[in-house]
Amino acid sequence: MADGVLAGIRVADFSRVLAGPYCTMMLADFGADVVKIESPGGDDTRSWRPPVDEAGESTYFAAVNRNKRSIVCDLTTADGLAAARGLAESADVVVENFRPGVMERFGLDETALRAANPGVVFCSITGFGRGAGAELPGYDLLVQAVGGLMSITGAADGEPSKVGVALVDVLTGLNAFSGILLALRERDRTGVGSRVDVDLLGSLLAALTNQASSTLATGTSPGRLGNAHPSIAPYELFAAADRELVVAVGNDRQFAAFAGVLGLPALTSDARFATNEARVRDREALRALVAPVLAARPAAEWVALLSAARVPAGLVNSVAEAFAFAAALGQEAAVTTTDPETGRTSRQPATPIHLDTSPALHRTPAPLLGAHEARWRDAGRLAHHSSDDHHPARKDHP
């Protein structure tokens, strides 16, 4: 499929900032026609700068808005609202992350849209769901705090720490992406669209996985361990002679190989370290023995020796080094897109999902604000790129 597995699917994207735009970018990467509907001031992240790219555009905005078209609709005006409603009523998917009641106030809520288009998939992204937490502001930092992630992130004797990227927003965007695909599959069977609700708190709590499971099973919340693991040892950060490396020993065979590489084979016969459970229990004693050995040689030497012995180990790379590492492994982790009309280019992380029959399409950079206004036609609707013959549930599509 040259046009992508989602070719023919139109998405009316009312979302802003990160979780929603990340979701809709993933849809666009696989061929969906995503129309980003912005206020006259544009998505907030257009002004989140520095840094900026060579064209002076926010790199934050560029990170989650490629392959989209941008139109400006002032929902406080009759013309802007009519244009937005026409687009939403003709869409296969509507994505929004407004405050509760905003979509209803403008007649763009699920009930209103479904009356005109029974097949629409309506995805609502919130911070804390549609119940008692509906009015709480859904900021990633806030959710990392109240959702428990900060309580298990950071040094054991230090303060709670957030993750270095808005991880909860990204996880929520991925959940929204998955939910929309499930709803589209359901529509294929029934001809009727459904509602997809995703929230940041629920996404985080589900992503806590083993930490959540242990808490629910034991009633005891885990604490911070820095870069150590609560259930595996040694699985942590060590200082080498020149820089840090991580060692991720996941089983007894790897531990025996690790001890051998370090010249400490007797560790495997020491009752304190003979099993993973024992190593976890006596992790500090184990660290006291291996840390000075690792500190005596450069990190890259240890990584080479340990990797040769099939012990998971790696340098603590910078972001730039990480992309170089992926490239050295033959991965196309970064891609460059070019705007065919302006020649503007943007280099961004590639989509991590690979389909052999219908790969992701990295076509165009994130759009300039209102860049596609000239494409309006037919009473304020955007021209569609693909055939709509296979969407019988959609009404009145241009």
C-alpha atoms as one frame of an Amber mdcrd trajectory, in Angstrom:
protein
   0.000   0.000   0.000   1.900   3.019  -1.264  -0.390   5.405   0.636  -0.195
   3.630   3.983  -2.358   1.123   5.785  -4.645   3.932   7.051  -5.076   5.628
   3.677  -8.663   6.866   3.310  -9.047   7.577   7.031  -9.527  11.246   7.857
  -8.774  12.524  11.352 -10.091  15.817  12.692  -7.446  16.665  15.266  -8.616
  19.160  17.889  -5.870  18.156  20.330  -2.973  20.277  21.518   0.405  19.936
  23.247   1.623  16.314  23.397  -0.554  13.264  24.122  -3.160  13.957  21.433
  -0.749  15.229  18.782   1.534  12.238  19.383  -1.422   9.919  18.799  -2.545
  11.678  15.628   1.012  11.837  14.282   1.199   8.052  14.591  -2.046   7.798
  12.629  -0.648  10.169  10.022   2.584   8.194   9.784   0.564   5.236   8.549
  -1.377   7.155   5.943  -4.310   8.798   7.717  -5.202  12.295   6.503  -4.829
  14.277   9.723  -6.166  17.825   9.706  -4.952  19.791  12.710  -7.572  22.333
  13.737  -5.903  25.218  15.569  -7.008  28.403  17.228  -5.750  31.691  15.758
  -2.888  31.558  18.256  -1.973  28.013  17.306  -1.031  25.022  19.415   0.637
  26.133  22.668   3.791  24.216  21.797   4.434  26.458  18.789   5.617  29.007
  21.351   7.533  26.554  23.553  11.013  27.690  22.593  13.966  27.490  22.584
  15.142  25.286  21.030  14.108  25.999  17.454  15.003  24.357  14.162  16.762
  25.952  11.188  13.498  27.552  10.086  12.984  29.106  13.512  10.103  26.774
  14.415   9.683  25.138  17.820  11.350  21.719  17.905   8.790  20.661  20.527
   5.921  21.295  18.119   7.842  19.693  15.259   8.345  16.505  17.279   4.680
  15.480  17.270   3.009  17.110  14.284   4.604  15.808  11.085   2.487  14.567
   8.178  -0.437  16.812   9.171  -2.305  19.687   7.563  -3.055  22.803   9.593
  -6.118  24.994   9.406  -7.177  27.817  11.695 -10.715  27.791  13.067 -11.776
  30.411  15.559 -14.528  28.509  17.343 -15.862  31.731  18.832 -16.956  32.907
  15.376 -19.810  31.521  13.317 -17.631  30.882  10.273 -14.869  29.211  12.248
 -17.274  26.999  14.141 -19.145  26.016  10.978 -15.887  25.074   9.302 -14.735
  23.003  12.266 -18.109  21.278  12.557 -18.159  20.451   8.852 -14.742  18.886
   9.120 -15.607  16.937  12.275 -18.864  15.644  10.784 -17.005  14.352   7.734
 -14.181  12.682   9.676 -13.614   9.035  10.458 -11.887   9.963  13.721 -12.153
  12.999  15.988  -9.494  13.501  18.670  -9.805  16.129  21.386  -8.296  16.993
  24.755 -10.238  20.099  25.746 -11.459  20.813  29.242 -14.760  19.103  30.106
 -17.732  20.802  28.467 -15.820  22.666  25.754 -16.721  20.327  22.903 -20.341
  20.264  24.093 -20.489  24.053  24.191 -19.501  24.234  20.549 -21.713  21.361
  19.417 -18.667  19.243  18.615 -19.222  16.555  21.242 -19.671  12.890  20.477
 -23.472  12.922  20.654 -23.817  15.860  18.278 -21.309  14.503  15.780 -22.678
  10.974  15.828 -26.100  12.253  14.825 -24.532  13.459  11.576 -21.984  10.677
  11.227 -22.786   7.362  12.954 -19.417   5.923  11.965 -17.253   8.516  13.681
 -14.700   7.263  16.213 -14.563   9.895  18.946 -11.404   9.875  21.084 -11.300
  11.990  24.215  -8.023  12.403  26.110  -8.210  13.706  29.671  -5.904  14.033
  32.630  -7.960  12.166  35.210 -11.007  10.740  33.472 -14.546  12.024  33.123
 -15.629  11.534  36.738 -14.642  13.385  39.902 -11.250  14.282  38.436 -12.632
  15.834  35.263 -11.751  19.388  36.310  -8.174  18.625  37.351  -5.512  20.000
  34.976  -3.803  17.233  33.043  -0.147  18.220  33.079   2.448  15.477  32.745
   4.511  16.615  35.737   1.429  16.692  37.933   0.428  13.185  36.887   3.961
  11.851  37.430   3.672  13.183  40.992   0.171  12.103  41.981   0.410   8.881
  39.956   3.325   7.521  41.973   6.036   7.635  39.304   8.107  10.294  41.068
   8.010   8.298  44.299  10.021   5.507  42.664  12.291   7.713  40.526  15.480
   9.258  41.872  18.208   8.424  44.354  17.222   6.514  47.470  18.485   9.330
  49.669  17.422  12.140  47.348  14.238  13.905  46.398  11.550  12.395  44.155
  12.323  13.005  40.502  10.362  13.244  37.287  11.424  11.351  34.186  13.445
  13.480  31.756  10.708  13.523  29.105   6.912  13.866  29.317   6.628  10.105
  29.403   3.042   9.958  30.657   1.857  12.057  27.727   3.673   9.755  25.306
   2.212   6.628  26.914  -1.261   8.161  26.809  -0.813   9.068  23.149   0.150
   5.493  22.372  -2.889   4.201  24.269  -5.125   6.586  22.326  -3.542   5.398
  19.069  -4.232   1.775  20.024  -7.775   2.527  21.138  -8.585   4.304  17.880
  -7.293   1.371  15.844  -9.450  -0.997  17.915 -12.482   1.241  17.372 -11.846
   1.370  13.629 -11.663  -2.425  13.555 -14.962  -2.570  15.432 -16.476  -0.159
  12.917 -15.365  -2.458  10.106 -17.566  -5.133  11.676 -20.570  -3.069  12.752
 -20.549   0.064  10.606 -20.926   2.139  13.777 -18.256   4.178  15.500 -17.517
   4.167  19.210 -16.040   6.371  21.882 -12.443   5.981  23.046 -11.595   7.454
  26.447  -7.973   7.597  27.570  -6.575   9.463  30.557  -3.087  10.256  31.782
  -3.506   8.858  35.296  -4.866   5.529  34.104  -2.130   5.270  31.493   0.557
   5.849  34.107  -0.868   3.437  36.662  -1.075   0.703  34.025   2.498   1.460
  32.941   3.818   0.976  36.482   3.480  -2.780  35.748   5.685  -4.711  38.199
   5.813  -1.849  40.702   2.024  -1.594  40.666   1.641  -5.363  40.871   3.875
  -5.623  43.941   1.992  -2.796  45.637  -1.411  -4.309  44.972  -0.251  -7.765
  46.091   1.584  -6.743  49.255  -0.013  -3.468  50.253   3.458  -1.918  50.493
   4.568   0.809  48.122   8.116   0.527  46.752  10.635   3.235  47.413  13.333
   4.861  45.313  16.385   2.775  44.450  18.165   5.189  42.165  19.313   3.166
  39.169  18.959  -0.214  40.857  16.125  -2.679  40.249  13.816  -3.879  43.038
  13.820  -7.502  41.855  17.095  -8.054  39.944  20.778  -7.604  40.867  23.194
  -6.466  39.606  20.957  -4.391  37.348  22.183  -0.833  37.773  24.617   1.969
  37.034  28.337   1.706  37.761  31.176   4.197  37.414  34.044   3.073  35.199
  37.403   4.823  34.963  36.118   7.462  32.523  32.322   7.415  32.466  29.290
   5.465  33.599  27.962   2.213  32.234  25.013   0.013  33.091  25.047  -3.711
  33.709  21.770  -5.597  33.382  22.317  -9.123  34.685  19.014 -10.922  34.279
  19.787 -14.528  35.232  22.333 -16.784  36.900  24.181 -17.654  33.674  24.754
 -13.992  32.997  25.930 -13.464  36.550  28.487 -16.259  36.254  29.764 -14.709
  33.025  29.818 -11.265  34.632  31.855 -12.530  37.587  34.239 -14.293  35.232
  34.863 -11.186  33.121  35.569  -9.176  36.272  38.015 -11.816  37.496  35.793
 -12.645  40.463  34.611 -16.208  39.691  34.324 -17.034  43.401  31.230 -14.837
  43.590  29.144 -17.580  42.020  29.882 -19.978  44.876  29.260 -17.391  47.574
  25.884 -18.157  49.171  25.113 -14.442  49.268  25.181 -14.246  45.469  24.399
 -17.754  44.214  20.846 -16.875  43.130  19.140 -13.728  41.988  16.986 -13.627
  45.116  20.128 -13.797  47.230  21.819 -11.103  45.166  18.827  -8.810  45.587
  18.887  -9.373  49.332  22.645  -8.691  49.567  22.883  -6.161  46.761  24.980
  -3.708  48.771  27.582  -6.330  49.619  27.727  -7.370  45.969  28.112  -3.796
  44.812  30.924  -3.203  47.264  32.854  -6.049  45.629  32.271  -5.319  41.947
  32.225  -1.500  41.874  35.988  -1.035  42.537  36.833  -3.529  39.786  34.637
  -1.766  37.235  36.097   1.603  38.252  39.595   0.484  37.248  39.063   0.370
  33.468  37.347   2.525  30.825  33.628   1.925  30.310  33.939   1.032  26.610
  36.401  -1.760  27.454  33.995  -3.248  29.961  31.105  -3.009  27.527  33.125
  -4.835  24.868  34.250  -7.579  27.257  30.852  -8.075  28.850  29.001  -8.023
  25.522  31.393 -10.656  24.169  30.422 -12.809  27.151  26.730 -12.169  26.420
  26.247 -10.052  29.509  23.949  -7.067  28.823  25.966  -3.895  29.301  26.103
  -0.463  27.722  27.372   3.071  27.986  25.165   5.823  29.373  24.792   7.695
  26.113  23.730  11.249  25.527  20.714  11.655  23.222  23.038  12.421  20.308
  25.145   9.364  21.116  22.003   7.256  21.308  20.996   8.151  17.751  24.555
   7.460  16.581  24.444   4.095  18.355  21.174   3.188  16.628  22.640   4.183
  13.277  25.692   2.012  13.931  23.329  -0.909  14.478  21.722  -0.261  11.107
  18.540   1.288  12.464  16.944   4.256  10.737  16.021   5.952  13.988  15.924
   9.475  12.556  14.354  10.711   9.338  14.339  13.963   7.407  11.119  15.283
   5.917  10.779  18.106   3.410   7.888  20.470   2.752   7.363  20.202  -1.025
   6.046  23.764  -1.267   8.630  25.650   0.792  11.607  23.306   0.860  11.625
  23.502   4.660  13.150  20.390   6.230  12.869  18.773   9.643  14.845  15.940
  11.211  12.860  13.888  13.695  12.762  10.466  15.365  11.310   7.845  13.047
   8.167   5.917  13.819   9.232   2.841  15.826   6.559   0.529  14.369   7.658
  -1.344  11.256   5.180  -3.059   8.922   6.822  -4.977   6.097   3.859  -4.645
   3.730   2.839  -1.084   4.573   5.654   0.838   6.261   5.285   4.188   7.948
   5.376   7.218   5.688   7.495  10.151   6.827   6.198  12.642   4.276   6.129
  16.244   5.466   7.354  18.327   8.423   4.999  19.725  11.036   2.889  22.348
   9.244   3.167  26.066   9.650   0.102  27.582  11.319  -2.792  27.655   8.850
  -0.590  26.427   6.022  -3.465  24.612   4.312  -6.136  27.308   4.329  -5.938
  27.463   0.515  -7.253  23.887   0.339 -10.645  24.890   1.666 -13.536  24.217
  -0.669 -17.132  23.007  -0.680 -18.566  25.264   2.020 -15.380  25.349   4.069
 -14.296  21.723   3.980 -10.886  20.410   3.136 -10.323  18.456  -0.038  -9.745
  14.826   0.800  -6.827  12.946  -0.685  -8.373   9.489  -0.935 -11.468   7.624
  -2.061 -14.314   7.349   0.440 -16.084   4.426  -1.223 -15.132   2.064   1.588
 -16.654   4.276   4.316 -20.413   3.758   4.009 -20.972   4.876   7.570 -19.703
   8.370   6.885 -22.227  10.940   5.714 -21.844  13.986   3.537 -18.108  13.643
   2.951 -16.540  15.966   0.355
